[in-house]
Structures are given as structure tokens and as C-alpha cells.
Amino acid sequence: MFKLEKIFKFREGENNPDAVKPFLDHLEDLRWMLVKMAMTLGIGMVVAFCFHTPLIELVQRPLNRLNPHLVTNLQVLSPTDPMIIVFEVTFYAGIVITFPVLLLYIAQFVLPALTPRERKIVVPVIVASFFLFMVGVLFCYFCVLPQTLKFFFGFAESLAWAPTWQVREYFGFVTQITLAFGLAFELPIVVVMLVYFRVLTSAFLRRTRPFAIVIVLCLAALIAPTPDPVTFLCLGVPMCLLYELCIWLGWFVERARLKNEDAPIS
């Protein structure tokens, strides 16, 4: 039987996993987790920087499909803008590339606090989290982003204005909204984990649906890269639908947990 303890090893407490570590030792583990996450993200940024030209073309593709002249008319207002934009794009690309590894480091930190039965779901949760993150990123890139840019372009033309956008503003908008959708699609994982650990129940989720929708919309307003209503609705509506999905997923988790409560731990 594959054991997660062989992957997530700690410097202390390996011989006695039930031992309670001092508070300062937990801070030391937290420090090392943050150091490893920063180093991993740095490596991901270096890898992404080696392919920065295709990445720049990828970010510009939705605008190029809308109107090729908009790409050539993007304004560079500072000598340092091109380098800053490349670093920003490689930073977000590094997050995407290293996302599963970053989740592994977080799992390494929290694993000792879990029971043997709970440790078995760590790898499936990481896989599901990365899958939902990529679904959110791809959904935004192929479905939401083109329609959002088309709306802004058409709205500017309806006012008899010539859309001339700044390159830094455009790249900031595209990368932030894409990452926001990826993080928003993590909502089912968060809710299902809370249901699994008995913090929430599917009945509670159904009963508090009206209040939860308000909270979800407020959260969408906070993580949206711009305050316009189009971006807000494009992010808020999918998050509300994801909350409805969470209710059903919570119900299935509760049924599965009841069936497995008496199952022996291998």
C-alpha cells in the first residue's frame, strides 16, 4: 500500500507521528514550507522566462482575434514596461506551472495534524484542485476573456472613441482575471473539504444558500481585476453555479463517509 508518509517526510517526529511538536517547531516547519514554495516558484518563473515570447503571444491572442490592429496599437508608456510585463507574465505562468507542487508543500505542512484515514485523501484533493484550477483558467481564456474584450471594444466604439489601450493595463487585466477564475474554481474543493471534516453539512449549505450567494458575489467583487459589472457578472455567476455544485458534492461526500466509517484502515 502506497503511503503518503514516504513522500511528506518531516525533520522531526518521524519515529513517533503522534507526538505533539512545540509551537516554535511548527513555526520552523512553516518557514521551511514558505522557503520551498518561494524557491519552487522561482524555478517555475525561470522556466517560463525561457518561453516568454510564446507566452506574450498567447496572452495577446484574444486581442489579436478581436482586432489585429489593437495589438500593434498597444501603448508602451515607460522604457521599463516591456521588462516589467515579461516578469509579471512569467510570475503568473510560474504559479500555473508549479501549482501542484505548491499544494504538495502545503499538504506536507498540514499532514501531521490529519488522521490516517484523512491522509488518504490528500493526493486526490491535490489532483482535483489542480484540475479545477486549470478548468477555471481555460474557461476564462477561451470563453470569458474574448467576450469581455469584445464588449469593452464595442462599448468604446459605440461612444465614437478609438480603443487604444496601454500594454501594461491589458496584460495586467488578462493575467489577473485568468488567475482569478482559476482560484474561484477552487470553491468546490474548499467546501467539500469542510464537509468532509464535519465543519459544514449539505443541509447547512442548502439552508444558508441566500446568504452564501451574497458572500460569493462579494468575494467575486473582491478578486475581480476590474470593478466593471461585466467582469463581476462573468466571475460571480459561475461562482454561484459552483456553489450549487458544492451542495450536491457535499451530499455525496456525506453518503460516502457514512459508508466508509466502519471500514478498516489499511
Secondary structure, DSSP 4 states (H G I P E B T S, - for coil): ---GGGTS--SSSSS-TTPPPPHHHHHHHHHHHHHHHHHHHHHHHHHHHTTHHHHHHHHHHHHHHH-HHHHHT-B--STTHHHHHHHHHHHHHHHHHHHHHHHHHHHHHHGGGS-HHHHTTHHHHHHHHHHHHHHHHHHIIIIIHHHHHHHHHHHHHHTT-----BHHHHHHHHHHHHHHHHHHTTHHHHHHHHHHTTSS-HHHHHHTHHHHHHHHHHHHHHHSSS--HHHHHHHHHHHHHHHHHHHHHHHHHHHHHHHHTTSPP-
